[in-house]
């Protein structure tokens, strides 16, 4: 199977998850770039940010048209993560590749487990701004450090800390992801020269198309079913990466 075909297939899966769940798909992008397309961990996390930024922005537009984005809430949540995303993005390139891969495997496993646990909304009068700010900052750091969108953190935080309905939380998480990923990418702007754009471009294009299909899929298939499928894939990926680091 050629590199181009692999890039198109992997991109479609990533976009499908992002569009349907508002997160989780971007966690698959980096392992795909490393193990299927031959990127180093450092280059994969930078390329992942490019893919996540573009795909999330397009998916955000689609959810905006459906009226599923809480702009004020999302902007405040994203603002808390901008500085951590920038700082973590600048620091990530200095880590040993094994440490970066191991950290990513742990995050992928946590993402899978978090997707399996339902989020309970809180009444509006019990919204906790401190928790929301902390979650936003943590999300920004994860995005900058590992090149992932972090929607698996954003969606439950938007539901549990800010009381958003699930569909509105998914749309709003895409705003948060887009802002944080762009900030992290800005911190790595000097490291994009040696990237394989002939791979990243078709990967990103397929992810964007997949995001549109993911939005339609979310309207037809139970969110719980989708989460179980993608979380199972993430757990398998995380286990493979951990074994690779240890062995």
N, C-alpha and C positions, 0 to 999 in steps of 0.2 A: 504494500500500500504506500503510495507516494506521500511525501511530506505535505503537499497541498491538500490532498484528500483528508489526511489526519487532522490538519488545521481546521478544515471546514466542519468536520464531524464534531471535534472538541468544542469549537466555537458555538455550534448550534446547541449543544447540550448546556453550555454555560449560559447562553442567552435565554434558553427555555426556562432554566431555574430562576434566573434573575427576574424575568417577566412574570412568572407565575407566583413566586414566593417572596420577591423583594430582597432576596439574599440566599446564600448557600451556593449558588452557581459560581460565583467568583472564586470560592475556595477550591473549586475544581480546576480553575484556569492554570494556576501555578504548577500543580503536579503534571498536568497535561503538557505544559511547555517544557518541563524538565525531562519527563520519562518518555514522552511520545515524540517530542520535537527537538530534543537535544540541547536545550538551553541550560546554562549554569544557573544555580539557585539565585544568584544576585541579578542576572539578566532576566530571569523568569519573573521575579517579583516586580522589576521595573516594567517589563512588558505587560504584566498582569494589571498594573495601574493604568496603563494606556487603554487596555481592553475594557477594564471596569469603568473608567471615566466615560468613554464613548458609549458603551452599551447602556449604562445607567442613565445617561442623559437622554437617550432615545426612549428608553422605557419610561422615564419620568414624564416625557412629553405625552406618551400614550395615556398614562394614568391621569395626567392633568386634564386631558380632554374628557375623561370620564368623571371628573370632579372628585378624585380620590386623593388629593394632596392637601394637607393642612400646612399652608405656606409659612405662617407665622411661627407655629410650633416647630416645624422642621428647620426653619432658619435659625432659631434659638438653639436647638439641639445641635445643629451642624457647627454653629459658631464656637461651641465649647470644644470641638474636636479639631479645629483648624491648626492651632499652634502645636498640639501634640502630634498631629499627622505630619506636619512639616519637619519637626525635630526628629521624629522617629524615622521618617523617610531619609533624612540626611545621615542618620547613624547606622542604618541597616547595611549599607555597603561596606562597612568596616568589620562586620562579623565574619568568622570562619563559615565556610559553606555548610559544614556538618551541623553547626549550631543553628544556622538559619533553617535548614531542612528539618531538624528536630523540632524547633519551635513551631514551624508550620504544621508538622504532623500533629502536635498537641492541640493547636488551634482548630485543625480540621476535625479532630475527635470531639472536642468540646462543641463545635458547631453542630455535628451530627447528633450528639446527645441533647443539645438545647432544642433542636428542631423536633425531637420526639416528645418534648414536654410542653403541654399546652400553656398558653399565657392567659391569665385571668385579668380582665380589665378592672380598673378601679373607678369608683365614682368621681366625677369631676372635682368635687370639693375635697378629695383626698389626694389630689395630685401633689407629688413631692418634687419641687424644683431642684433641690440639692441632689437627689438621686438621678434626676434627668441630666443635670450638668455633669455629674460624675460618669454616667453612662456615655454621654457624648464625648467626653475627654478620652475615656478608655477606648471607645470605638475609633476615634481619630488616631490614637497611638497604634492600634492593631492594623488599621488601614495603611499607615505610613510604614510600619515596620515590615509587614509581610506582603504588602501589595494586594490585599483583599478588600472587598467592599465592606464587609462586616455587617451585612444585613441580618445575619443570624443573631447579632446582638441588638441591632437597632430596632427590629420589629417587636420583640418582646418588651424592650424598654419603652417604646412608644405606646404599647398596649397597657403594660403594667404600671408605669410611672406617670404617664400622661393621659391615660384613659381613652385613647383612640380606639375606634372599632378596627377589627383586623384588616379589612380591605383598605381602609384609610391609612392604617399604619404601614401597610406594604407600599402604597404610593408615596407616603411621606419619607419612608426609609430610603427610597431612591434619590430623593433630594439630598438627604444627609450623605449618602454614599458618593454622589457626584461631587459635592463640595469637598469632602475629605480626600477623595482620591485625587482630585485636581491639586489640592494643596500638597499632598505627598509627592505627586509627580513633579511639581514645581521644585521641590527640594532635591530631586534627582535629575534635574534638567541637564546637568553636565555629564550624565552617564548614558545618554540615549544614542550616542553616536555609533556605537558598535552593534546595535541591535539588528536582528534579522527582520527587516521590514517586509520582505517578501513572504514571510510567514505570519507576522503580526497583522498585516493588512487583511488577508483573507480570513484569519481567525476572528478579527474584530467584525468584519462584514457579516460573517455567519452568525456571530453572537447577537448582532443588532437585529437580524431577521428572526433569530430564535426568540428574542425578547418580545417581539410582536406576537408570535405564536403562543408564547408563554402566557401573555395576558389573556388571550382567548381561551387557553387551556384552563386557566384558573376559574373561568366562569362556568366550565362544564364539569370539572372533576373536583371532588372533595379536597379541600386544603389539607386535611389530615392524611389522606392517601398520598398526595404529592409529597408531603413532608416525610412520610415513612420511606418512600422510594428513594428520594435524594439523600436522606440521612443514612440509609443502608449503603449507598454508593460512597458517601463521605467516610464512613467507618472503615470500609475496605481500603480506601485510598490512604487513610491515616495509618492503618496497620501496616500497609506495604511500605510507606515512607519510614516508619519507625524501625522496621526490620532492616531496611536499606542503610539507615544511619548506624544501627548497632552492629550489623555484620560488615 
